[in-house]
Amino acid sequence: MSVPIARRLGQELLRLAKRPDPAHRCLQNLTHRQSNNSRASLITSQIFSRSASSLTRDAHHGPRRPPYLPLAAAASLLTICLAVLPTFAQPSVEEPRDDSPSPPAPTSNDGADDGLPRYRLAEVKEHGPNSERPWVVYEDKVYDITDWVPAHPGGEVILRAAGGTIEPYWDIFSIHKSAYVREILEQYVVGRVHPDDLKDGRPLQDSIEDPFMNDPARDGRLRKLTEKPCNAETPSDELANSFLTPNDVFYVRNHMWVPVVEETDPDNHTITIELPDGESKTYSVKDLKTRFKQHVVTAVLQCSGNRRDHMTRHAKKTNGLQWTVGAISCAKWEGVRLRDVLADAGLDLEDPGEDAQHVQFSGLEAYGASIPIAPVLDPLGDVLLAFKMNDSPIPRDHGFPVRAIVPGHVAARCVKWVKKIVVCDDESDTTWQRRDYKCFGPNEVQQDWDKYKAIQIMPVTSAITRTKLKSVGGQSDGDAAGSANGLAVQVEGYAYSGGGREIQRVDISIDGGETWDQAQLLDDTQLQKGSKAWCWKRWKYEAKLPEALSGLDGKSKSTLLVKATDDAYNTQPDTHGTIYNLRGNLATAWHRVDLDCSAAPNDAASTAKE
């Protein structure tokens, strides 16, 4: 045995000694492989099994006793020494009895000498999410993840894969490709998949469950960025057509699959409220509808990555979904104020206590996020538990049967399919709160996730959604068709600012910034509901093209620019380079769209193209 291998084995045994179950399995495998050296097998078994059994008792009856850790390490070292000695005759010795529980007997074994039993996939399936010992398959191995579930960063979402292969679920997040994740998983191996259930070393395809098989059908007009999970933006034409975005084309941002909640009986879905003192109370959707006053709020939801594609093209490469202008939509939400529910659950709204600093939301598919408690306590904050969207039950893609609506905040905090709400002294510990949805400086390639706060209130932004060239005025016989003397440009778009700040002005340039004018803000006030300006402003602009763009002097193209200012006089930065960040979050620079003035006038508007 080489020195590196010996060192690695010793370190592994010392590490596993801290965890009795994996340690004992490791011992079983080790003694099997050392069957040709009964001396090493016997001594290791005697010493290590005593250590592991003691650790097991300590785990249930008190703190672990440190002396067993060096004892386990000593056992491994002794094993190594004995393993390299010449084999010589030894009197037969009865192996020590092992009374610890063992996995169920495998159906068969393919004869490979690795010490691992072989299990049929039907046997693995018996260890599903509701079993006492959940198992998963990765590649051709079987793992008992019972002890891993409490420490899994994604929480109990891993149980979704229990009883089957975990790969379709792990493929959703690239972090699972890391070597150290595999090293963690290897601690829990209990066997291999029976060869009759394998093809090319992997489980048969028809036995692999598609996590997205029950996702809803989506409207064909949505511009899909990813299919599984579904991420799709609202088409530009739909953004310009109406103040309230129709449910069918409201942008979709999913991190995982869409949970299945029985649509025929949504009122039985429950939400548990937990307060800082540990007290909890559970409400059904029916309770929310019948016991609390209902409120209507019209609010924009916007992904922090909206317009990320613009930052990529005008600055440099960014990581994340390459949204254009459609990761934003506006809807009318109906539900109950969260502050009313918290008060009913026992929270003192006037003096919630020092431990009541954050409100954490957890969804059915394991997504979680949090917000500071201030907007929840604020009577004007309009934070809702919503069950209606544009006068209809919330569609499955958008949180059926109930989702959190936090107006003015990034949509990542508006958790869908809410199942639990916790009031506590710290923000959510999920990856989406701690290690995502943050903004770094242009130079910060190595991201220190603890350095900055999570994105909450959204900054001011605007976008061009539709452009159109049209003929204006008379045209002499000598005029060329489509000359600037008879052309005007029509432009439409949206502007939005978070925190309830209303858009005050939209500035537009049709000549690349040489001159500016103001767009007309559309009056949609009759459709707005809520305590503050949680909605966007639609705007439009029309102007005759300057003679310099007549096409006669070769200048037939220009660049349209738009920027917005809110009522706190916050305005947009001019370039993406100045606000560049590797994640491409908050891409709010002036929107630039190229305009080809040589094109023939069109009666129909065209989607804005950069």
Salt bridges, closest charged atoms under 4 A:
GLU12 OE2 - ARG15 NH2 2.07
ASP58 OD1 - ARG65 NH2 3.18
ASP98 OD2 - HIS24 NE2 3.26
ASP99 OD1 - ARG97 NE 2.66
ASP110 OD1 - ARG118 NE 3.14
ASP113 OD1 - HIS32 NE2 3.03
ASP114 OD1 - ARG118 NH1 2.88
ASP114 OD2 - ARG192 NE 2.53
GLU139 OE2 - ARG182 NH1 3.65
GLU139 OE2 - ARG202 NH2 3.32
ASP140 OD2 - ARG192 NH1 2.85
ASP144 OD2 - ARG133 NE 3.10
ASP147 OD2 - ARG19 NH2 3.96
GLU167 OE1 - ARG202 NH1 2.96
ASP171 OD1 - LYS177 NZ 2.95
GLU186 OE1 - LYS141 NZ 3.06
GLU186 OE2 - ARG182 NH2 3.42
ASP196 OD2 - HIS194 ND1 3.73
ASP197 OD2 - ARG120 NE 2.93
GLU209 OE2 - ARG160 NE 3.80
ASP210 OD2 - LYS228 NZ 2.68
ASP215 OD2 - ARG218 NH2 3.31
ASP219 OD1 - ARG221 NE 2.89
GLU227 OE2 - LYS224 NZ 3.22
GLU233 OE2 - ARG223 NH1 2.43
ASP237 OD1 - ARG466 NH1 3.88
GLU238 OE2 - ARG221 NH1 3.17
ASP267 OD1 - LYS289 NZ 3.02
GLU274 OE1 - LYS420 NZ 3.31
ASP309 OD2 - ARG313 NE 2.87
ASP344 OD2 - LYS281 NZ 3.19
ASP344 OD2 - ARG291 NH2 3.07
ASP382 OD1 - ARG337 NH2 3.70
ASP391 OD1 - LYS332 NZ 2.87
ASP397 OD2 - ARG218 NE 2.75
ASP426 OD2 - ARG434 NH2 3.08
GLU427 OE2 - ARG434 NE 3.40
ASP436 OD1 - ARG583 NH2 2.64
GLU444 OE2 - LYS451 NZ 2.87
GLU492 OE2 - ARG466 NE 3.09
GLU502 OE2 - LYS537 NZ 3.42
ASP507 OD1 - ARG505 NE 2.78
ASP507 OD2 - LYS563 NZ 2.82
ASP524 OD1 - ARG538 NH2 3.02
GLU542 OE2 - LYS470 NZ 3.51
ASP566 OD2 - ARG501 NE 3.13
GLU610 OE2 - HIS310 NE2 2.65
GLU610 OE1 - ARG313 NH2 2.98
GLU610 OE1 - HIS314 NE2 3.20
GLU610 OE2 - HIS591 NE2 2.40
